[in-house]
């Protein structure tokens, strides 16, 4: 299940369009590129780091080091049935600070950063979801599915490596847990639970001060650990060096839905006999997530996700009724979409020099 996504912030000419490759092949072989939920977790993790950095600057705090350790817990229920559904059960996002600042100021920093964190607010609250099924649209030139491979897991742009395999991330504030084996047999179980873990910290780039370095891994058999970079240096001169953290959230959400479409294309016939001859020639996901911040550059900065817009474009001779069933089943299976649709539990602790601040 190899896929690609194109992603770019809307209305900001200072940021590039990026292509992300995505590989769900961990069931049978080690990945050639990160999976959708690794991209999503990377965006969740690095977007919080950006807000902590912003907030520390506003508060005039001197911080020696900032690190975000994130763990996102996912679940499939009622597999291989008409009620097959995906959920995001919890987001753990712990903030680790090294500094001589007082515990009181660091505690305030946490509150300011979490309030400004658009992604966290969007996950914690029910978000407006707009979905549409588009059947047999004409615009497929240059974006139709085609065969391909990833010859090298390392990606380089302007002499900077922005994606590569790495050692397994080792967080200190929570247990990683055991790898989960996703096999054909387990797909017939009632429930599958697994997690993705990421650690984000500054890349310490003087030209792009909000360039982040993230280690991420899906805690599953045959899934690799990856080093990715995110560049949230809005307003700074020079070429962006990596996708933004919100690029990763948006693309990860779209790619997650593509994976569910892939699964449905493969297994839909087994769920219901009437779909034995069901066939789709091609499909894609068009995704837009509307993020917003108010009272920027102040202690009252507040982040929001206003709307998630999702379109599934399908090329098929199947009936509209059958395609709607395919469409709705895929949506309910999508962990990322359900995370925004529902109120996802967010747990965030802050640590100062290794000690948790209550």
C-alpha positions in Angstrom: 0.0 0.0 0.0 2.4 2.6 -1.3 1.0 6.1 -1.7 2.1 9.7 -2.2 0.6 13.0 -1.2 1.2 16.6 -2.3 0.7 19.2 0.5 1.2 23.0 0.9 0.0 25.7 3.3 -2.7 27.8 1.5 -2.1 31.5 1.0 1.6 31.6 2.1 4.0 31.9 -0.8 6.9 31.5 1.5 6.3 27.8 1.8 6.9 25.1 -0.8 4.7 22.3 -2.0 6.0 18.9 -0.7 5.5 15.4 -1.9 5.4 12.8 0.9 5.7 9.1 0.1 3.9 6.6 2.4 4.2 2.9 2.9 1.9 0.7 4.9 3.8 -2.4 3.9 4.9 -3.3 7.4 2.6 -6.3 7.5 4.9 -8.2 5.1 8.2 -6.3 4.9 10.0 -3.3 6.5 8.7 0.0 5.3 10.3 2.0 2.5 8.8 5.3 3.8 6.7 6.3 6.9 3.1 5.2 7.3 0.2 7.8 7.5 -0.1 7.7 11.3 3.6 8.4 11.7 3.2 11.5 9.6 0.1 12.5 11.7 1.9 11.9 15.0 5.0 13.8 13.7 2.7 16.8 13.0 1.0 16.6 16.4 4.4 16.4 18.2 6.2 19.1 16.2 3.3 21.5 16.2 3.2 21.5 20.0 7.0 22.1 20.1 6.5 25.2 17.9 3.9 26.6 20.3 6.2 26.0 23.3 9.0 27.8 21.5 6.7 30.7 20.5 5.3 31.0 24.0 8.7 30.9 25.6 9.8 33.8 23.4 6.8 35.8 24.3 7.4 35.2 28.0 11.1 36.0 27.7 12.1 32.7 29.2 15.6 31.3 28.8 15.4 27.6 28.0 18.4 25.5 27.4 16.5 22.7 25.7 12.9 21.7 24.8 11.7 18.3 23.9 8.2 16.9 23.2 7.5 13.2 23.8 4.3 12.1 22.2 2.4 8.8 22.1 -0.9 8.5 20.1 -3.1 5.5 20.8 -5.2 4.1 18.0 -7.9 1.3 17.9 -9.8 -0.7 15.3 -13.1 -2.2 16.4 -15.4 -4.8 14.8 -12.9 -5.7 12.0 -14.2 -7.3 8.8 -17.8 -6.3 9.5 -20.2 -3.5 8.4 -19.4 -1.7 11.7 -15.6 -1.8 11.2 -14.4 1.5 12.8 -11.2 3.3 13.6 -10.6 5.5 16.7 -7.9 7.7 18.2 -8.3 7.0 21.9 -5.7 9.3 23.4 -2.9 11.7 22.7 -0.1 11.9 25.2 2.1 15.0 24.6 4.7 15.6 27.4 6.8 18.7 27.4 10.4 18.4 28.7 12.3 21.6 29.6 15.9 22.2 30.8 16.1 25.6 32.3 17.0 27.7 35.3 13.5 29.4 35.2 11.2 28.8 38.2 8.6 26.0 38.2 5.9 28.6 38.3 7.0 30.2 35.1 7.4 26.8 33.4 3.9 25.8 34.6 2.5 29.0 33.0 4.4 28.2 29.8 2.6 24.9 29.5 -0.8 26.6 29.8 0.0 29.3 27.3 1.4 26.8 24.8 -1.5 24.3 25.0 -4.0 27.1 24.5 -2.2 28.3 21.4 -1.8 24.7 20.0 -4.4 24.6 17.2 -3.9 20.9 16.5 -4.5 20.0 20.2 -7.6 22.1 20.3 -8.9 20.6 17.2 -8.4 17.0 18.5 -9.8 17.8 22.0 -13.0 19.3 20.7 -15.5 18.1 18.1 -14.6 19.7 14.8 -16.9 20.5 11.9 -16.3 17.8 9.2 -17.4 18.4 5.6 -17.3 15.2 3.4 -18.2 14.7 -0.2 -18.1 11.7 -2.6 -17.2 12.7 -6.2 -17.9 10.0 -8.8 -16.2 9.8 -12.2 -14.7 13.3 -12.2 -12.7 14.2 -15.3 -9.6 15.7 -13.6 -7.2 12.8 -13.4 -4.3 14.1 -15.6 -1.0 13.8 -13.7 -2.7 12.4 -10.5 -4.0 9.0 -11.6 -2.6 6.0 -9.8 0.4 4.3 -11.3 2.9 1.6 -10.3 6.0 2.7 -8.4 8.5 2.0 -5.7 10.8 3.8 -3.3 14.3 3.1 -4.4 15.9 4.8 -1.4 14.3 5.6 2.0 16.5 8.7 2.4 15.1 11.9 0.9 17.3 14.9 0.4 16.3 18.5 -0.6 18.9 21.3 -1.2 21.6 19.1 0.3 19.7 18.5 3.5 18.4 15.0 4.5 14.8 15.5 5.6 13.7 11.8 5.8 15.8 8.8 6.8 15.6 5.6 8.9 16.9 5.9 12.4 17.2 4.3 15.7 14.1 3.6 17.8 12.9 6.7 19.8 13.3 6.2 23.5 11.0 8.5 25.5 11.5 8.9 29.2 8.0 9.9 30.4 6.0 6.9 29.3 6.3 3.3 28.3 6.5 2.6 24.6 4.8 -0.8 24.8 5.3 -4.0 22.8 5.1 -4.2 19.0 1.8 -5.2 17.6 1.7 -7.7 14.8 -0.8 -6.8 12.1 -1.3 -10.1 10.2 -4.2 -11.4 8.0 -5.4 -13.5 10.9 -5.6 -10.6 13.4 -7.8 -8.7 10.9 -10.6 -11.1 11.9 -10.3 -10.3 15.6 -12.8 -8.0 17.3 -10.2 -5.3 18.2 -6.7 -4.1 17.4 -4.9 -1.5 19.6 -1.5 0.0 18.7 0.4 3.3 19.1 2.8 5.6 17.4 5.5 7.3 19.4 7.4 10.5 18.4 10.1 12.8 20.0 10.5 16.3 18.7 13.2 18.8 19.4 14.8 21.8 17.8 17.2 21.3 14.9 19.1 24.4 16.2 19.2 26.1 12.8 20.0 29.8 13.2 18.4 30.7 9.8 15.2 28.6 10.4 14.7 28.8 14.2 11.5 26.7 14.1 13.1 23.9 12.2 12.3 20.7 14.2 13.9 17.3 14.2 11.5 14.4 14.9 12.0 10.7 15.6 8.9 8.7 15.1 7.9 5.0 14.9 4.6 3.0 14.7 4.9 0.4 17.5 4.2 -2.5 15.1 6.1 -5.4 13.7 8.3 -4.5 10.7 7.6 -0.8 11.1 10.8 1.3 10.9 11.8 4.3 13.0 12.2 7.5 11.0 13.9 10.9 11.4 11.8 13.6 9.8 12.1 17.4 9.8 9.4 20.0 10.1 9.9 23.7 9.4 7.5 26.1 11.1 9.7 29.2 10.6 6.9 31.5 9.4 8.0 35.0 8.6 11.7 34.3 8.3 13.6 35.0 5.1 15.0 32.1 3.0 13.7 28.9 1.6 11.8 26.5 3.8 13.8 23.4 4.5 11.0 20.9 5.2 7.2 20.5 5.4 5.4 22.4 8.2 4.1 20.6 11.2 0.5 21.3 9.9 1.5 19.8 6.5 2.3 16.6 8.3 -1.1 16.6 10.2 -3.0 17.4 7.0 -1.2 14.9 4.8 -1.2 12.2 7.5 -5.0 12.6 7.8 -5.5 12.3 4.0 -3.1 9.3 3.7 -4.8 7.6 6.6 -8.1 7.7 4.7 -6.3 6.5 1.6 -5.2 3.5 3.6 -8.8 2.7 4.6 -9.8 3.0 0.9 -7.0 0.5 0.1 -8.2 -1.9 2.8 -11.8 -1.6 1.6 -10.9 -2.1 -2.0 -9.1 -5.3 -0.9 -11.6 -6.6 1.7 -14.9 -5.1 0.8 -16.1 -8.2 -1.0 -15.6 -10.3 2.2 -17.6 -8.0 4.3 -20.8 -8.4 2.2 -21.5 -10.9 -0.5 -23.4 -8.5 -2.6 -20.1 -6.7 -3.3 -18.3 -9.7 -4.9 -18.2 -7.9 -8.2 -17.5 -4.5 -6.8 -14.6 -2.8 -8.6 -13.1 0.7 -8.5 -10.7 1.8 -11.2 -9.1 4.6 -9.2 -9.6 6.8 -6.2 -7.9 9.7 -4.4 -8.4 11.9 -1.3 -8.5 15.7 -1.4 -8.0 17.1 2.0 -8.1 20.6 3.5 -7.9 21.4 7.2 -8.6 25.0 8.3 -6.4 26.1 11.2 -6.7 29.4 13.0 -5.0 31.4 15.8 -6.3 34.5 17.5 -4.4 37.2 19.5 -1.1 36.0 18.0 2.2 36.9 19.7 0.5 37.3 23.1 -0.1 35.3 26.2 -3.7 35.0 25.1 -2.9 33.3 21.7 -5.7 30.7 21.1 -5.6 28.0 18.5 -8.5 26.4 16.6 -9.3 23.9 13.9 -12.3 25.4 12.2 -13.1 22.7 9.7 -11.9 19.5 8.1 -12.9 19.2 4.4 -12.6 15.7 2.9 -13.4 14.7 -0.6 -13.1 11.2 -1.9 -12.8 11.2 -5.7 -13.7 7.8 -7.3 -13.5 6.5 -10.8 -15.8 3.5 -11.1 -18.8 1.9 -12.9 -20.2 0.7 -9.6 -23.6 1.9 -8.5 -23.9 5.2 -6.6 -25.5 3.3 -3.7 -22.6 0.8 -3.5 -20.0 3.6 -3.7 -21.7 5.5 -0.9 -21.4 2.4 1.3 -17.7 2.1 0.3 -17.3 5.9 1.1 -19.0 5.8 4.5 -17.3 2.6 5.6 -13.9 4.1 4.7 -14.6 7.3 6.6 -15.6 5.5 9.8 -12.5 3.4 9.6 -10.2 6.4 9.4 -8.4 7.0 12.8 -7.3 10.5 11.9 -10.7 11.7 10.7 -12.4 10.3 13.8 -9.8 12.0 16.0 -11.1 15.4 14.7 -14.7 14.3 14.6 -14.8 13.2 18.2 -13.4 14.7 21.5 -10.0 13.0 21.7 -8.5 12.8 25.2 -5.3 14.9 25.5 -2.9 14.3 28.3 0.1 16.6 28.7 2.5 16.9 31.6 5.5 19.3 31.8 8.9 18.4 33.3 11.5 20.8 34.4 15.1 19.4 34.6 13.7 15.9 34.9 11.0 16.6 37.5 7.3 16.7 36.8 5.6 20.0 37.7 2.1 19.4 39.2 
